[in-house]
């Protein structure tokens, strides 16, 4: 299997993992509605269906920009559109998003890189917290930083290796796929990517693009 096919398989596994629970909840809710006649129970099931359907829609909105080729025909994306996708990721969770970029737009690969770093940062917050996104000009290029802060912060070993370039596709798992993709994009653009722990309750993810 080629590297391209191998990574596509890993990324598909990641998508299925993140969507299977809310999609399954929608399916179960529909089955329950078919057999339930109590008005109060039907209201509860409908609320569950609404929540699960919203989760699916929010995750798909994020993934289509973070993993896909969405965004129209231009070479850049407005930061407002990227923010909307990022906000969808945090809509139903325990983590807050602070959006502080100083750019009006960014290249499509840069947008994909930024969103994957946001995903890595968010998933490092085991009990929720805050993800702060900054981006601005640096020399003739762009610097992106994602700061994740919370009560308990953990960067899984597979993610650490993917960020540092010390992992190959034979050992990459679905959890490390966003970090691997972020590094591949940075490398392809001639940039660099790094992460560091900022004390006990924070990690910083940084990318510099030419």
C-alpha positions as CSV (number, residue, x, y, z in Angstrom):
1,X,0.0,0.0,0.0
2,X,1.4,3.4,-0.9
3,X,1.9,6.1,1.8
4,X,-1.0,8.1,0.3
5,X,-3.4,5.2,0.5
6,X,-2.2,4.3,4.0
7,X,-2.8,7.8,5.4
8,X,-6.1,8.0,3.6
9,X,-7.2,4.8,5.4
10,X,-6.0,6.2,8.8
11,X,-7.8,9.4,8.3
12,X,-11.0,7.6,7.3
13,X,-10.7,5.6,10.5
14,X,-10.4,8.8,12.4
15,X,-13.6,10.3,10.8
16,X,-15.6,7.1,11.5
17,X,-14.4,7.1,15.1
18,X,-15.6,10.7,15.6
19,X,-18.9,10.3,13.9
20,X,-20.1,6.9,14.9
21,X,-21.4,7.8,18.3
22,X,-23.6,10.7,17.4
23,X,-24.8,8.9,14.2
24,X,-25.6,5.9,16.3
25,X,-27.5,8.0,18.8
26,X,-29.6,9.4,15.9
27,X,-30.4,5.8,14.7
28,X,-31.3,4.7,18.3
29,X,-33.5,7.7,18.8
30,X,-35.5,7.0,15.6
31,X,-36.0,3.4,16.8
32,X,-37.2,4.6,20.2
33,X,-39.6,7.1,18.6
34,X,-41.3,4.3,16.6
35,X,-42.1,2.4,19.8
36,X,-42.7,5.2,22.3
37,X,-46.2,6.7,22.9
38,X,-45.5,8.6,26.2
39,X,-45.4,12.3,25.4
40,X,-42.7,13.1,27.9
41,X,-40.5,10.3,26.7
42,X,-41.0,11.4,23.1
43,X,-39.9,14.9,24.0
44,X,-36.7,13.5,25.6
45,X,-36.0,11.4,22.6
46,X,-36.5,14.3,20.3
47,X,-34.1,16.4,22.4
48,X,-31.5,13.6,22.1
49,X,-32.0,13.5,18.3
50,X,-31.6,17.2,18.0
51,X,-28.4,17.2,20.1
52,X,-26.9,14.3,18.2
53,X,-27.8,15.7,14.8
54,X,-26.2,19.0,15.8
55,X,-23.0,17.2,16.8
56,X,-22.8,15.4,13.5
57,X,-23.3,18.7,11.6
58,X,-20.8,20.6,13.7
59,X,-18.1,17.9,13.3
60,X,-18.7,17.6,9.6
61,X,-18.4,21.4,9.2
62,X,-15.0,21.2,11.0
63,X,-13.7,18.2,9.2
64,X,-14.5,19.4,5.7
65,X,-12.0,22.2,6.2
66,X,-9.5,20.5,8.4
67,X,-9.3,17.3,6.4
68,X,-11.0,17.9,3.1
69,X,-10.7,20.2,0.0
70,X,-13.5,22.6,0.8
71,X,-13.5,26.3,0.7
72,X,-14.3,27.5,-2.8
73,X,-12.1,28.2,-5.8
74,X,-9.7,30.8,-4.4
75,X,-6.2,30.2,-3.0
76,X,-7.0,31.7,0.4
77,X,-9.8,31.4,3.0
78,X,-11.2,34.2,5.2
79,X,-10.3,33.8,8.8
80,X,-14.0,34.3,9.6
81,X,-14.8,31.1,7.7
82,X,-12.1,29.2,9.6
83,X,-13.3,30.6,12.9
84,X,-16.8,29.3,12.1
85,X,-15.4,25.8,11.6
86,X,-13.4,26.0,14.8
87,X,-16.4,27.2,16.8
88,X,-18.4,24.2,15.5
89,X,-15.8,21.9,17.0
90,X,-16.3,23.4,20.4
91,X,-20.0,23.9,20.3
92,X,-21.1,21.1,22.5
93,X,-18.0,20.5,24.6
94,X,-16.3,21.6,27.8
95,X,-13.6,23.6,26.1
96,X,-13.8,27.3,25.2
97,X,-12.3,28.9,22.1
98,X,-10.5,32.2,22.2
99,X,-10.0,33.5,18.7
100,X,-7.3,36.1,18.4
101,X,-5.7,36.0,14.9
102,X,-4.5,39.2,13.3
103,X,-5.0,38.1,9.8
104,X,-8.0,38.6,7.5
105,X,-7.2,35.5,5.4
106,X,-4.8,32.7,5.1
107,X,-3.8,30.2,2.4
108,X,-5.9,27.0,2.2
109,X,-3.0,24.8,3.4
110,X,-2.4,27.2,6.2
111,X,-6.1,27.0,7.2
112,X,-5.9,23.2,7.2
113,X,-2.7,23.3,9.3
114,X,-4.3,25.8,11.8
115,X,-7.5,23.7,12.3
116,X,-5.5,20.5,12.8
117,X,-3.4,22.2,15.5
118,X,-6.7,23.4,17.1
119,X,-7.9,19.8,17.1
120,X,-4.7,18.5,18.6
121,X,-4.8,21.2,21.3
122,X,-8.5,20.6,22.1
123,X,-7.9,16.8,22.5
124,X,-5.0,17.4,24.9
125,X,-7.5,18.9,27.4
126,X,-8.8,15.8,29.1
127,X,-11.2,17.8,31.4
128,X,-11.8,20.7,29.1
129,X,-10.3,24.2,29.3
130,X,-9.5,26.9,26.9
131,X,-7.9,26.9,23.4
132,X,-6.4,30.3,22.4
133,X,-5.6,30.7,18.7
134,X,-3.3,33.5,17.5
135,X,-1.9,34.1,14.0
136,X,-0.1,37.0,12.5
137,X,2.7,38.0,10.1
138,X,6.3,37.1,10.8
139,X,8.8,38.4,8.4
140,X,7.5,37.6,5.0
141,X,5.5,34.6,6.4
142,X,2.9,33.7,9.0
143,X,3.2,32.4,12.5
144,X,0.3,30.3,14.0
145,X,0.1,29.5,17.7
146,X,-2.5,27.3,19.5
147,X,-2.3,27.5,23.3
148,X,-4.3,24.8,25.2
149,X,-4.8,25.4,28.9
150,X,-6.8,23.2,31.4
151,X,-6.9,21.3,34.6
152,X,-5.4,18.2,33.1
153,X,-3.3,18.3,29.9
154,X,-1.9,15.3,28.1
155,X,-0.3,14.9,24.7
156,X,-0.5,11.2,23.8
157,X,2.8,9.6,22.7
158,X,1.5,8.9,19.2
159,X,0.6,12.6,18.8
160,X,4.0,13.7,20.2
161,X,5.8,11.5,17.7
162,X,3.6,12.7,14.8
163,X,4.3,16.4,15.7
164,X,8.0,15.8,15.9
165,X,8.2,13.7,12.7
166,X,9.4,10.6,14.6
167,X,6.5,8.4,13.4
168,X,5.9,6.5,10.2
169,X,2.6,5.3,8.7
170,X,3.2,1.8,9.9
171,X,2.9,2.9,13.5
172,X,0.6,6.0,13.1
173,X,-2.8,5.6,14.7
174,X,-6.1,7.5,14.1
175,X,-5.5,9.7,17.2
176,X,-2.2,10.9,15.8
177,X,-3.6,11.6,12.3
178,X,-4.3,15.4,12.8
179,X,-0.8,15.9,14.2
180,X,0.7,14.0,11.3
181,X,-1.3,16.0,8.8
182,X,-0.3,19.3,10.4
183,X,3.4,18.4,10.2
184,X,3.1,17.2,6.6
185,X,1.5,20.4,5.6
186,X,4.1,22.5,7.3
187,X,6.9,20.5,5.7
188,X,5.4,20.7,2.3
189,X,5.1,24.5,2.6
190,X,8.8,24.8,3.7
191,X,7.8,25.8,7.2
192,X,8.3,24.3,10.6
193,X,6.1,23.1,13.5
194,X,6.9,22.6,17.2
195,X,5.2,22.0,20.5
196,X,6.2,22.6,24.1
197,X,4.7,22.2,27.6
198,X,4.0,25.5,29.3
199,X,4.0,24.4,33.0
200,X,1.6,21.7,34.3
201,X,-1.6,22.9,32.7
202,X,-0.8,24.1,29.2
203,X,0.8,23.2,25.9
204,X,1.7,25.5,23.0
205,X,1.6,24.4,19.4
206,X,3.4,26.6,16.9
207,X,3.8,26.6,13.2
208,X,5.8,29.1,11.1
209,X,5.1,29.3,7.4
210,X,7.1,31.2,4.7
